[in-house]
Amino acid sequence: MSKKNQSENEEYSLKRAVAFSFGQFGDIIAYQFFTFLIFTFYYSIQQLNVNWITIAFIFWAVWNGLNDPLLGIISDRTSTKWGKRRPYVIASFIPFAIIIILVWTPPDDAVLAFVYFIIIIMLFDTIYTMFSINATSSFPVMFPDLESRAKANIVRQIFSVLGLIVAFILPSFFIQDYTKPEYEQGYVITGIIIAITFTISAIIFILFGLKEREEFIVEAKSGPRFFESIKHTLKNKAFQSYTIGALANWYVFGMLPTIVPLYGKFVLDVPEGLLLSLLLGVAFISAAFFNFLWRYITLKIGLRKGFMLSMGCFIAGLVPFMFLSPQIGGYAGALVSFFFLGAGLAGSLYFRDPIVSTIADYDELKTGVRREGGFYGVNALVIRLSTIFIFITISLVFTSTGWAVFEPETVTPEIIVGLRLLMFFFPAIALVIGILSISRFPIRQEEYQEIKDKVDKLHQEKRDKLKNR
C-alpha cells in the first residue's frame, strides 16, 4: 500500500463521516426552519410592520458583528482536557434546543412582540453560533486533504439536503397555511419537533462524530489574540475573495426560502403549506444528486472554477421565477424549475467548507497555528450580514409597492412584480458579484498540492514535538 493510501485510510472513515454529518443535519434543520419561517411568522402571523422587522435584524447584525468573530477566536484559543471545540458544542446544544421553541412564543402585544423578537433572535444566534462554529471548525482537522474532504463533504451534503427537506416540509404537516393566524400553534408544535430532532442529532455527533487532535489542542493558547486574529483573517487575500462570494450565496440561499411562502401563494396561487414546501423539497432532493457532480468537478477543475460554475448554474436556474404564473407553467412548471434550481443550491452548499478548509491550511503556513474558528466566526458574520441585505431588500420592495403591513386582500400587480424581482433579479445581481469576487481567489488547483505537502510536514513536526515533551 502506498504512503498516500495509508494516509487516506487513516484519515477518512465513512462511519465517522456519517456520525460527523449528524451534526450538520441538526444544524441545518434548526437554522433553516428559522430562516424559512421567521419572516412569515412575524410579518403575517404577528402582523409586525416590515420596517420593524428590518430594524430588529439590524440590531441583530450589530450584535453579531462582535459575537460571531469573538466566539470563533475564543474557540481557537481554548485548550482543555476535554478538547478545543467539544466543550462549546456540549454546553450549547441543550440551550439551543430550548431557544428553537421559544422563537415561536411571542407575547400578544405588538410592541412587546417586537422587543421579544429582537431579544430572541439575538439569543438564538448567539447559542447557535457557539454550536455551529465549533462543530464546523472540526471538519478541516478531521479530514485534512482535498480528496478526504471531498468524500466527507458528499456525506455531509447528503445529510444537509435531508435536513433541508425536513426543515421545509415538516412544518406543512402542522401549518396548513403559513400566513393565517389560526395556524399559529402549528409553529410551536413544529418548533418542539425540530428541537427534539436537533437534540438527538447533536448527541450522536458528540458521541461518535467529533474527534480532535491533541497537537492542535495543545498549540491553541499560542494562537494570536482577538485583534491580531481579526487582522490576520481580514488580510488573508484568499479569504477576502471568498467572503464576498459567500455573502452572495448566502444572500440567495436565505432569500429563496424567506420569499417562497409569499411567492407561492400570491404569484403561483398555491395556498396550501404542503404544496409550497414541496417546491423547496424538490429543489433540495435534486441538490442531493447534483452534489456528486460538484465533487467530480472539484477534483477536475479545482475549487475556484467549480464555485464560479456553480454560481452561473444558480443564475440560470433562477430565470424562470421571473415569468412563472398560474397561466405560464403553473405548479408543474414551478416543480420543474425548482428541480433544476437544485444544481445551484448544491454548489452553494458544497463549496463552503472545502474552500474555508483550504484557506485555513494556507493560513496555518503563515501563522503556525490552526485558526478555523476565526475564519468560521467571520464567515458566520457574513451569513448574518446577508440576512440584513435580505430584509433591507424586502423592506424596500414591500414599502415601495404598498405592502409594508401584511394585507393579503390587497395584492396589486406591483406587489406581484416585486415578489418576482425578489426571486430572480436581486439574487442574480448578487451572484454576478460573487462570480467576479471568486475569480480573484488566489489558490489555484495546481498550487493546492504544494500547500498540502507543506501543511503535512508542519503537522508531522507538531506531532514529533508533542511526543518529545
Wavefront OBJ file of the C-alpha trace (Angstrom):
o trace
v 0.000 0.000 0.000
v 1.344 3.426 -0.918
v 2.052 6.077 1.668
v -0.708 8.192 0.166
v -3.276 5.415 0.525
v -2.151 4.667 4.062
v -2.691 8.275 4.989
v -6.073 8.307 3.310
v -7.262 5.205 5.169
v -6.088 6.647 8.461
v -7.780 9.977 7.902
v -11.023 9.035 6.158
v -13.683 6.748 7.591
v -17.182 6.558 6.127
v -18.575 5.613 9.538
v -17.036 8.695 11.135
v -18.114 10.884 8.217
v -21.712 9.736 8.743
v -21.556 10.342 12.505
v -19.952 13.744 11.913
v -22.717 14.590 9.437
v -25.389 14.215 12.112
v -24.058 17.485 13.487
v -24.646 19.063 10.097
v -28.137 17.562 9.916
v -29.125 19.053 13.272
v -27.553 22.393 12.401
v -29.416 22.584 9.083
v -32.888 21.617 10.304
v -32.740 24.150 13.132
v -31.286 27.113 11.272
v -33.177 26.616 8.007
v -36.512 26.154 9.806
v -35.748 29.514 11.431
v -34.753 31.091 8.086
v -37.744 29.626 6.249
v -40.493 30.894 8.531
v -39.177 33.612 10.854
v -40.142 36.427 8.473
v -43.516 34.936 7.502
v -44.376 34.292 11.169
v -43.632 37.781 12.466
v -44.854 39.580 9.313
v -48.103 37.724 8.560
v -48.982 35.947 11.833
v -47.799 38.573 14.350
v -48.553 41.442 11.933
v -45.309 43.337 12.621
v -44.524 46.122 10.157
v -41.833 45.057 7.679
v -39.733 48.077 8.700
v -39.852 46.969 12.355
v -38.602 43.544 11.323
v -35.782 45.145 9.333
v -34.784 47.303 12.330
v -34.728 44.201 14.539
v -32.379 42.442 12.147
v -30.101 45.495 12.019
v -29.730 45.302 15.822
v -29.135 41.585 15.386
v -26.388 42.219 12.807
v -24.585 44.739 15.019
v -24.605 42.215 17.863
v -23.305 39.501 15.560
v -20.533 41.802 14.375
v -18.979 41.238 17.808
v -20.424 37.883 18.791
v -19.529 35.698 15.786
v -15.805 36.526 15.382
v -15.327 36.622 19.165
v -16.748 33.123 19.690
v -14.612 31.778 16.847
v -11.392 33.282 18.195
v -12.127 32.200 21.787
v -12.633 28.679 20.471
v -9.318 28.806 18.576
v -7.501 29.720 21.809
v -9.229 27.133 24.009
v -7.161 24.243 25.332
v -8.790 21.896 27.862
v -8.522 18.233 28.789
v -11.938 17.769 27.108
v -10.717 19.295 23.853
v -10.746 22.539 21.911
v -14.204 22.515 20.294
v -16.055 19.825 22.252
v -16.758 21.861 25.442
v -18.627 24.529 23.468
v -20.661 22.002 21.487
v -21.717 20.225 24.685
v -22.508 23.467 26.527
v -24.682 24.873 23.745
v -26.865 22.117 22.313
v -29.483 21.877 25.116
v -29.970 25.683 25.483
v -30.234 25.956 21.708
v -32.959 23.297 21.576
v -34.973 25.342 24.096
v -34.496 28.562 22.110
v -35.759 26.829 18.937
v -39.144 26.528 20.665
v -39.200 29.957 22.319
v -38.740 31.750 18.981
v -42.395 30.983 18.183
v -43.941 32.112 21.503
v -44.019 35.954 21.452
v -46.440 37.995 23.626
v -49.687 39.236 22.052
v -48.953 42.969 22.341
v -47.299 44.303 19.151
v -44.674 46.424 20.927
v -43.794 43.632 23.346
v -43.669 41.187 20.433
v -41.187 43.498 18.675
v -38.944 43.682 21.770
v -39.266 39.917 22.263
v -38.354 39.403 18.598
v -35.110 41.376 18.970
v -34.083 39.576 22.155
v -34.991 36.069 20.995
v -33.204 36.266 17.623
v -30.065 37.522 19.396
v -30.217 34.632 21.871
v -30.966 32.194 19.061
v -27.980 33.291 17.036
v -25.519 33.507 19.940
v -26.144 29.947 21.087
v -26.420 28.662 17.519
v -23.049 30.225 16.669
v -21.431 28.578 19.701
v -22.626 25.186 18.456
v -22.185 25.653 14.717
v -18.738 27.282 14.617
v -17.205 24.621 16.825
v -18.882 21.738 15.013
v -17.919 23.053 11.577
v -14.374 24.055 12.593
v -13.635 20.398 13.324
v -14.104 19.463 9.659
v -10.679 20.525 8.248
v -8.812 18.789 11.083
v -10.751 15.534 10.837
v -10.477 15.421 7.031
v -7.098 17.012 6.227
v -6.713 16.736 2.425
v -8.806 17.672 -0.608
v -9.741 14.090 -1.501
v -10.878 13.098 2.007
v -12.687 16.433 2.331
v -14.431 15.840 -0.988
v -15.555 12.372 0.144
v -16.655 13.507 3.597
v -18.326 16.581 2.159
v -20.515 14.440 -0.087
v -21.785 12.613 3.014
v -22.273 15.912 4.852
v -24.189 17.466 1.976
v -26.477 14.440 1.688
v -27.291 14.956 5.367
v -27.621 18.692 4.691
v -30.165 18.037 1.969
v -32.087 15.649 4.222
v -32.062 18.366 6.871
v -33.315 20.948 4.393
v -36.137 18.659 3.295
v -37.182 18.163 6.925
v -36.899 21.901 7.663
v -39.059 22.894 4.702
v -41.607 20.057 4.524
v -42.200 19.125 8.187
v -43.878 22.485 9.046
v -46.521 21.926 6.372
v -47.960 18.968 8.315
v -48.830 21.270 11.219
v -49.319 24.627 9.447
v -51.830 24.341 6.610
v -51.425 27.990 5.590
v -48.237 29.785 6.637
v -49.892 33.232 6.517
v -53.079 32.655 8.573
v -53.073 33.455 12.343
v -55.314 30.490 13.179
v -52.356 28.189 12.480
v -50.031 29.937 14.955
v -49.991 26.931 17.294
v -48.619 24.825 14.446
v -45.412 26.878 14.529
v -44.894 25.973 18.201
v -45.580 22.269 17.601
v -43.122 22.222 14.705
v -40.553 24.023 16.859
v -40.841 21.319 19.525
v -40.332 18.523 16.978
v -37.377 20.320 15.378
v -35.829 20.868 18.836
v -36.113 17.164 19.722
v -34.654 16.111 16.364
v -31.779 18.568 16.752
v -31.006 17.256 20.251
v -30.844 13.619 19.112
v -28.625 14.551 16.149
v -26.289 16.595 18.362
v -25.872 13.711 20.824
v -24.928 11.296 18.005
v -22.461 13.862 16.662
v -20.849 14.450 20.073
v -20.558 10.767 20.997
v -19.472 9.262 17.681
v -18.593 12.005 15.180
v -16.473 14.644 16.901
v -12.753 13.891 17.033
v -9.983 16.315 17.972
v -6.201 16.104 17.624
v -4.016 16.630 20.635
v -1.337 18.583 18.776
v -3.894 21.257 17.825
v -5.433 21.356 21.310
v -2.014 21.909 22.913
v -0.985 24.675 20.492
v -4.259 26.600 20.887
v -3.082 29.002 23.605
v -0.155 30.133 21.446
v -2.525 31.402 18.762
v -2.985 35.124 18.035
v -5.153 37.214 20.349
v -8.501 38.708 19.317
v -7.457 41.805 17.360
v -4.381 40.135 15.923
v -6.513 37.195 14.787
v -9.047 39.535 13.167
v -6.172 41.318 11.414
v -4.734 38.041 10.062
v -8.188 36.917 8.928
v -9.128 40.120 7.125
v -5.691 40.460 5.472
v -5.883 36.952 4.029
v -6.398 37.547 0.290
v -7.960 34.142 -0.273
v -10.480 34.799 2.488
v -11.228 38.290 1.148
v -12.279 36.969 -2.259
v -14.183 34.053 -0.720
v -16.072 36.285 1.724
v -17.842 38.286 -0.984
v -18.708 35.104 -2.868
v -20.054 33.571 0.347
v -22.073 36.711 1.081
v -23.658 36.498 -2.377
v -24.505 32.812 -1.999
v -25.969 33.176 1.479
v -27.996 36.168 0.317
v -29.632 33.979 -2.327
v -29.777 30.918 -0.102
v -31.597 32.968 2.540
v -33.800 34.985 0.193
v -35.399 31.990 -1.527
v -36.932 30.197 1.491
v -37.904 33.557 3.016
v -39.903 34.628 -0.050
v -41.199 31.270 -1.341
v -44.212 31.143 1.063
v -45.416 34.534 -0.245
v -44.296 33.964 -3.853
v -46.028 30.589 -3.960
v -49.289 31.860 -2.519
v -49.644 35.176 -4.345
v -47.719 34.636 -7.614
v -48.337 30.932 -8.246
v -51.687 30.835 -6.401
v -50.632 27.833 -4.279
v -52.159 28.407 -0.820
v -51.530 25.031 0.815
v -48.478 24.761 3.057
v -47.598 21.225 1.929
v -47.603 22.104 -1.778
v -45.450 25.170 -1.090
v -42.986 23.144 0.962
v -42.793 20.501 -1.761
v -41.418 23.115 -4.160
v -38.394 23.660 -1.935
v -38.283 19.949 -1.153
v -37.875 19.131 -4.858
v -35.003 21.628 -5.117
v -33.145 20.050 -2.231
v -33.797 16.476 -3.345
v -32.256 17.323 -6.713
v -29.398 19.079 -4.887
v -28.506 15.744 -3.262
v -27.807 14.285 -6.709
v -26.040 17.383 -8.021
v -23.616 17.178 -5.076
v -21.944 14.188 -6.732
v -21.477 16.288 -9.867
v -19.833 19.116 -7.909
v -17.459 16.662 -6.212
v -16.372 15.379 -9.626
v -15.999 18.931 -10.967
v -13.961 19.985 -7.902
v -11.430 17.204 -8.408
v -11.216 18.004 -12.143
v -11.036 21.813 -12.273
v -10.489 22.897 -8.658
v -12.440 24.866 -6.082
v -12.225 28.314 -7.687
v -13.555 27.386 -11.132
v -16.046 24.943 -9.637
v -17.550 27.568 -7.332
v -17.784 30.080 -10.198
v -19.520 27.494 -12.385
v -21.997 26.651 -9.618
v -22.996 30.314 -9.298
v -23.518 30.518 -13.062
v -25.833 27.499 -12.815
v -27.601 29.186 -9.900
v -28.356 32.270 -12.027
v -29.653 30.141 -14.906
v -31.895 28.219 -12.511
v -33.449 31.441 -11.185
v -34.545 32.824 -14.583
v -37.946 31.029 -14.749
v -39.113 32.617 -11.485
v -39.372 35.988 -13.190
v -42.050 34.586 -15.522
v -43.905 31.745 -13.772
v -47.623 32.225 -13.056
v -50.762 30.052 -12.808
v -51.123 30.508 -16.583
v -47.425 30.229 -17.536
v -46.000 26.952 -16.290
v -48.330 26.658 -13.313
v -47.489 24.394 -10.409
v -45.949 21.727 -12.680
v -43.657 24.311 -14.253
v -42.668 25.510 -10.802
v -41.760 21.956 -9.750
v -39.531 21.540 -12.822
v -37.919 24.940 -12.206
v -37.202 24.132 -8.573
v -35.691 20.792 -9.605
v -33.123 22.476 -11.857
v -32.547 25.162 -9.248
v -31.089 22.330 -7.176
v -27.874 22.459 -9.229
v -27.087 25.953 -7.976
v -28.256 25.193 -4.448
v -25.990 22.139 -4.341
v -22.981 24.240 -5.304
v -23.835 26.853 -2.685
v -23.882 24.120 -0.043
v -20.944 22.102 -1.349
v -18.114 24.587 -1.786
v -18.143 26.472 1.536
v -16.299 24.026 3.774
v -13.640 22.792 1.292
v -12.766 26.418 0.463
v -12.596 27.570 4.104
v -10.562 24.438 4.909
v -8.097 25.307 2.139
v -7.879 28.892 3.398
v -7.164 27.576 6.921
v -4.355 25.379 5.533
v -2.877 28.379 3.714
v -3.157 30.493 6.869
v -1.514 27.848 9.060
v 1.640 28.081 6.953
v 1.788 31.803 7.748
v 0.766 31.824 11.433
v 1.890 28.356 12.530
v -1.458 27.516 14.209
v -4.869 26.231 13.126
v -7.455 29.049 13.150
v -10.602 27.511 11.657
v -12.707 29.102 14.398
v -11.552 32.592 13.432
v -12.408 32.028 9.780
v -15.741 30.370 10.514
v -16.520 33.137 13.014
v -16.092 35.838 10.383
v -17.877 33.571 7.897
v -20.803 33.362 10.341
v -20.830 37.161 10.459
v -21.007 37.197 6.650
v -24.043 34.910 6.787
v -25.750 37.264 9.246
v -24.872 40.290 7.096
v -26.544 38.542 4.173
v -29.705 38.422 6.293
v -29.553 42.205 6.725
v -29.262 42.676 2.970
v -32.173 40.277 2.501
v -34.501 42.206 4.801
v -33.386 45.611 3.555
v -34.197 44.415 0.028
v -37.569 43.016 1.094
v -38.357 46.181 3.049
v -37.547 48.421 0.076
v -39.642 46.312 -2.302
v -42.641 45.911 0.024
v -42.621 49.557 1.116
v -42.403 50.824 -2.463
v -45.273 48.553 -3.547
v -47.565 49.448 -0.621
v -47.174 46.202 1.330
v -45.279 47.405 4.428
v -48.034 45.827 6.539
v -49.326 42.407 5.504
v -52.706 42.815 3.777
v -53.439 39.643 1.775
v -56.687 41.031 0.378
v -54.923 43.962 -1.363
v -52.313 42.252 -3.532
v -51.667 44.542 -6.511
v -49.817 43.829 -9.796
v -46.923 45.893 -8.394
v -46.634 43.519 -5.431
v -46.561 40.537 -7.807
v -43.725 42.149 -9.788
v -41.911 42.868 -6.523
v -42.115 39.206 -5.494
v -40.758 38.172 -8.904
v -37.830 40.580 -8.539
v -37.054 39.170 -5.102
v -36.956 35.643 -6.540
v -34.783 36.432 -9.582
v -33.434 39.940 -10.179
v -31.807 40.725 -6.831
v -30.366 37.193 -6.342
v -28.942 37.241 -9.887
v -27.145 40.545 -9.248
v -25.684 39.146 -6.027
v -24.405 36.023 -7.787
v -22.734 38.021 -10.569
v -20.845 39.953 -7.880
v -19.957 36.617 -6.252
v -18.536 35.226 -9.503
v -16.381 38.328 -10.011
v -15.033 38.039 -6.472
v -14.260 34.307 -6.580
v -12.456 34.795 -9.902
v -9.781 36.557 -7.800
v -9.343 33.590 -5.423
v -5.536 33.204 -5.336
v -5.218 29.471 -4.589
v -5.319 27.696 -7.942
v -5.734 23.960 -8.358
v -2.074 23.471 -9.303
v -0.911 25.263 -6.126
v -3.046 23.256 -3.733
v -0.847 20.137 -3.590
v 2.215 22.235 -2.779
v 0.320 23.872 0.105
v -0.918 20.487 1.294
v 2.590 18.976 1.291
v 3.889 21.860 3.410
v 0.953 21.556 5.817
v 1.515 17.786 6.177
v 5.171 18.443 7.001
v 4.181 21.080 9.574
v 1.674 18.710 11.197
v 4.323 15.991 11.457
v 6.654 18.465 13.169
v 3.890 19.283 15.668
v 3.279 15.595 16.398
v 7.014 14.989 16.884
v 7.242 17.974 19.205
v 4.308 16.634 21.238
v 5.959 13.198 21.581
v 9.190 14.771 22.801
v 7.548 16.833 25.556
l 1 2 3 4 5 6 7 8 9 10 11 12 13 14 15 16 17 18 19 20 21 22 23 24 25 26 27 28 29 30 31 32 33 34 35 36 37 38 39 40 41 42 43 44 45 46 47 48 49 50 51 52 53 54 55 56 57 58 59 60 61 62 63 64 65 66 67 68 69 70 71 72 73 74 75 76 77 78 79 80 81 82 83 84 85 86 87 88 89 90 91 92 93 94 95 96 97 98 99 100 101 102 103 104 105 106 107 108 109 110 111 112 113 114 115 116 117 118 119 120 121 122 123 124 125 126 127 128 129 130 131 132 133 134 135 136 137 138 139 140 141 142 143 144 145 146 147 148 149 150 151 152 153 154 155 156 157 158 159 160 161 162 163 164 165 166 167 168 169 170 171 172 173 174 175 176 177 178 179 180 181 182 183 184 185 186 187 188 189 190 191 192 193 194 195 196 197 198 199 200 201 202 203 204 205 206 207 208 209 210 211 212 213 214 215 216 217 218 219 220 221 222 223 224 225 226 227 228 229 230 231 232 233 234 235 236 237 238 239 240 241 242 243 244 245 246 247 248 249 250 251 252 253 254 255 256 257 258 259 260 261 262 263 264 265 266 267 268 269 270 271 272 273 274 275 276 277 278 279 280 281 282 283 284 285 286 287 288 289 290 291 292 293 294 295 296 297 298 299 300 301 302 303 304 305 306 307 308 309 310 311 312 313 314 315 316 317 318 319 320 321 322 323 324 325 326 327 328 329 330 331 332 333 334 335 336 337 338 339 340 341 342 343 344 345 346 347 348 349 350 351 352 353 354 355 356 357 358 359 360 361 362 363 364 365 366 367 368 369 370 371 372 373 374 375 376 377 378 379 380 381 382 383 384 385 386 387 388 389 390 391 392 393 394 395 396 397 398 399 400 401 402 403 404 405 406 407 408 409 410 411 412 413 414 415 416 417 418 419 420 421 422 423 424 425 426 427 428 429 430 431 432 433 434 435 436 437 438 439 440 441 442 443 444 445 446 447 448 449 450 451 452 453 454 455 456 457 458 459 460 461 462 463 464 465 466 467 468 469
